[in-house]
Structure formats: structure tokens, C-alpha cells
Amino acid sequence: MSKYSGLWFFYDDDISIYWNRSNTFNVYNGDKEVDCFTVMELMTPKQAEEQADEWLEEKLEEEKRDNSDDMEYQFMSPDLFSM
């Protein structure tokens, strides 16, 4: 199987996900691979796209939660208000 026989899914902010038509998804930001994940089931291309969409949505939600936790900590930190 050729390196390029998989399927690409493209998203905003230069994010793309490459599915090798097996179980592996590689996540890219521009030309740099930044993550990967696997789904251990047989999938059609449509199902693979749904898996990629769901994975990215979960990651974005995690990032929002992590960032909101940081903001909450900043407001609770007494050092924030000391000069």
C-alpha cells in the first residue's frame, strides 16, 4: 500500500487528519505531525471522517477546559493582585 493511498480530512487553522484506511489516524498542524490516534474497528471513509471529526472536537473541548482552568486559577491566585 502506498504512503499516499490513505484519505485526508481538512479543518480550520491548518489542521488535517490523515487516515491510512486501516486503524491509524495522523494529525497534522501544517506540515508537522502533532498527534495520532487509532480506532480499532473496520470503517468506511464516511465513518472514518466521523471518527476524525469527533476526535478533533474532543481535543478542542479538552483544550478549552484546560485553558479555562488556567484562567480560573489566575483569578483565585493571591499573587495576581499583589504589586
Order of alpha helices (4+ residues) and beta strands (2+ residues): beta-beta-beta-beta-alpha
